[in-house]
Amino acid sequence: MTTEISTALSALEQLSSSISTSSSGPLNALLEIHFTQAKDRILAGDNPRAVITELQKNVVKAKKDVEKGLKAWYGALGNVGKAVDSVSNRLVVTETGRADG
């Protein structure tokens, strides 16, 4: 069982430093929480294989949640850009330099 725990902890370290699981901001925070919880569970005696399997699922879900949030944020930002374009297209600059709407 000690070898299995050691292997699981090594896998955790490898996952946490992997480029495929690294990102910035909110994703890092979520991953750190999941890695810490998994490590604590393994050290407390939970089945390492089950913990790692659950961790992998949680990491995928966390990535999807963050990507979904970013997609909504970028969509809203795009809408702001469209609104600004729409307003700027309606403004006509007269020869005096005054903007009429």
Buried (B, 14 or more C-beta within 10 A) or exposed (E): EEEEBEEBBEBBEEBBEEEEBEBEEEBEEBBEEBBEBBBEBBEEEBBBEEBBEBBBEBBEEBBEEBEEEEEEEEEEEEEEEEEEEEEEEEEEEEEEEEEEE
